[in-house]
Amino acid sequence: MQLNQRFQAAIFDMDGLLLDTERLAYESYRFVCEELGLSDLDSVFYQCIGINSEAGRLVLKNGLDGIADHEIFCERWDEEYQKLTLDRPLPLKMGVVELLDYLSALAVPTAVATSTRTERALSKLGHSGIRDYFQVVIGGDVVERSKPAPDIYLAAATALKVDPTDCVAFEDSTNGVKAAVAAQMTVVQIPDLVAPSDELKQLGHIILSSLASVPRYEFA
């Protein structure tokens, strides 16, 4: 069954899925670690993937406890990340434009559900040339709970006026997959920096190598 025959809407994560920005986040994270003389903290970075800034600060507070001031680290990390991403085109992931054109031709409504703050998300999408593909953009600052809670996906479905069970959600991260599954959506994961664990695979979601594979995928 083709996507438009099965779903009434498609909802996308942004960083690491539409935009190839998680590598930039990691690059800026490592820069600050080296600047502050910190090492072996990659596990803390990976815990931050897919969650909003408030939840990320808590992860950093716990991960840097007794090692460094997490407030200073957060400020410096954001400064370095903005140098790489602010007010400039960002690289798109493979198959993004092709899939968005495909959905547009089929008149399938689309939304972005990202842990990034809404204003910053709109800027990123605009500078990358794909803002106009989406009828709705929901940022992590407008929901009470961050991914892996389902709040942001439920908010996107509500904004599109469709039932969550009639939506397909596209994600790259573990936290994002858990959020979309909890919202009772059909979930397609395109892994980015972190491969899905055996535990995550038990959720039974779809795992593909890139968004370019989606138009040819036969949904149940």
N, C-alpha and C positions, 0 to 999 in steps of 0.2 A: 504494500500500500504506500503510495506517495505521500509526502509530507502534507500537502494541501488537502488531501482526502482524509487525513487522520486528525489534524489539529486546526484550531481556530486562531491561534496566535503563536508567535515564536519570541522567546525572551532570552536575552544574551547578557552574560557577564561582560566586562570590558577589558580590564588589564589582564594580559596573559592569554586572552581569548581572541578579542578583536584587535587589540593593540599589543605589539611586541614590546611591552614596557616592564615586565617583571625582571628581565635581565638588566634593565637600567636601574631598577630598584635595588637589585642585588649589587650591582657595580657601585652605587652610591653608598649602600650599607657597608660594603667591604672597605670603601675609602675611609669612612668614619671610624670603623674598627681599627684600621691601621693608624689613623691620625691620633686615636686615643690609646694606642698601644694594647689593643685587645685582640685576642685570637681564639680560635675554636668556638665561634659563636654562630656558625651557620644554622644550627638547629633552631636557634631563636628566630632567625630570619624566616625560616620555613613555616614556623608557627604563625607568622604575621600574614602569610599569603591568604587572600580571600576574606579578610576581616576588615572592619572599619577602623578609623583612626583611634577612636576611644578604646576599642578592644585591643588594638595594637599597642597602645601605650601601656595597658595592663600587662600584656605579654612581655614587653621590654622591661617594665618595672620588676617583674618576677625574674626574668632571665638575667638582668644586670645587677640584681640585688647583691650588694657587697663587692661589686666589681667596678661599677661606674654609675654616675648620676644619670638616670634614665631620661630626665627632662632635657638635660644638655644633649644627650645622644639623639633624642627625638628631634630637637631643634636643628642640630647639625645635619642629620640624615635628610630632613625635609629640605633644607637649604641646598644640599648637594643634588638631591633628586630633582628639584625645581630647575637647577642649572641645566639638566639634561632634557627636561620635558616641557618647560613653561613656554607658551607662545611660539611653538614651532611644530611643524608636521612630525608625526610619530609613525614609526614603521607599522604596517598592518601585518597581521598573521596571514599565512597562506589560505587562500580561498575565501577571504572575507567579502570582497566586492562581488565575486561570482555568486556566492550564496545570497547576499543581500539583493542583488539584481534578480535572482531567481524568485525569491520571496515577493519582491515588489511586483514582478510580472504576474504572479499568482494572486496578488491582492491579499496576502497574508499579513495581518497587522504585526508590528514588531515593537519591542521595548528593550531598553537596557536596564538591568538591575545590578548596580555596581556598589561595592563598598566604599568607593571614592566619593567624596563630597559632591553634591549635585553640581554646584557652580564649576568646580574643577573638571568634572566629567564632561560637562557641556563644552568647555573650552578644549579639552583633549579631542573630543569627537569632531568638533568644528575644525580645528587645525589639521586634523587627519583626513578631512573631506568626506566623512560618512555621517555627520549629524542628521542630515535630512532624510536618511533612510528610516529613522525611528519616530514613531508617533508619541512615545513616552520615554522619559529618562528619569529613573528613580535612583537617587544617591543614598549612600549609607547614613547621611545625616538626617534623613526624614523618617526613619523607622527606629523604634525603641531598641530592638535587639539586633545585633550583628549576625551575619552568617556565622555559624551553621544553623541558626534559628531560621524559620521559613518566612519571617515577616516581610522581607524585601520582595520576595517572589509573589507573595500573596498581594502585596500592594501594587505590583506591576499588573497582575491579572485583573485586579479591581479597576485600575486606571484604564485598562483596555476593554473592560466590561465583558470579560469572558471567565468561564469557570476554570480554576487552576488545572483540573483534570483534562481540560481540552487544550492545554498548552504544552509545547515542547521547550525545554530549557537547555541552553548551551553553556557549559562551564569548563574550566580548566583545573580548578583547585579542589582539594578534598573538602574544605569548608563549604565551598559553593555547591558541590554535588550534594552534600548532606542537606543543605538548605532547600534545594529544589526538590529533592526526594521527599523531604518533610512536608513540602507544599503539595505533594501528590501530583507532581508533574512528571511527564516522561523526560528523562534526563539523558543528554548526550554529552559525554566528557571528551574534550580534546586536551590531553595532558600537555603541560608546558614544562616547567622546571622540575616538577616532582611526579614520578610515575605513580599510578594508583596502587595502593597496598592491597594485599590479599583480603584484608578486612573490608576495605572500601568496595572491592569487587563483589562482595557478598550482597551488596545492595541491589544488584541485578540491573544496573543501568547500562546504557550503551556506551562503548568506548571506541572512538575512531581516531585515526592518525591526523586528520586535518578537517577543517570545515569544507574543503573542496570535495570531500567524500559524501557530504550530506545529500545533495540532490539525487544521487544514485542509490541511496540507501533505501531498502524496503522495510518500512516500519510495520510492526505487527498490528 
